[in-house]
């Protein structure tokens, strides 16, 4: 978004510059004018491509902004549910579910890889908190029967 205005202004400037160079090259002899004409036409095309890509990027940013608030709200709801079930299901199972849930909400829909990533991330987090930092983690009350 920051570069959108800069890219538009730059492309307009380059279009004007390429037109001026092309018009000035018409005053030169035929052989001498070939190189400035090629450069000015190339510059004109590049400026048009820059302008079109900036406009397209601006349209895509507007679409992304609409969905990000919705996804963030869904992730926050998942975090609240995680806090509620953490003591009941325990750290390992609930963290694995949360990780898979967040990966899915963020748009990654390959189930096998999501399960692998969630499992590996949960085990790594467990090892870090339990073994390295000696942080007590909630265990499964549901299966233990407390």
Steps between C-alpha positions, in 0.01 A plus 500: 500500500784738580658453159176520303500880464873506436469240225211687334687832509817335374319327213330826395835679508664225295218506244538877457880468480478225239261707287733801520803287405309345208387841369851642533647196322284582195715810449814288463617335178346154439803290602578713806136491616470119514656449843304780680177372339562143618585623851198730518261229378648253751469756777139570402411128511675453834317800647164363382581159653599669828177699506282196425673285762464778759129529429462121521699492826273768648189298409648185658586688819139613534381139468755379757399762755139383497593140580771565758259635763272199458787253528646681800164477677479128426853446636415695818190279545727196461738638763213548744386143439862385547515667840174334601602146397867524599446376855257230390683348201851591605779692334605253233162419349350851521814669365508260206134578427563874529801488268310301237201733536707817450682349201163410344346843567800671343422322175722192488272203424733202450391269783797266514756782514287696747491202737875450468576868560261519797649186656860610454427853628318364806783262585760775455301739722457225760872426504586867532254577780515175695862392468699816434301756699346262761157658459220281640248425226142380547449130434185321380242509781244347268691175466651493850158535665550794740 
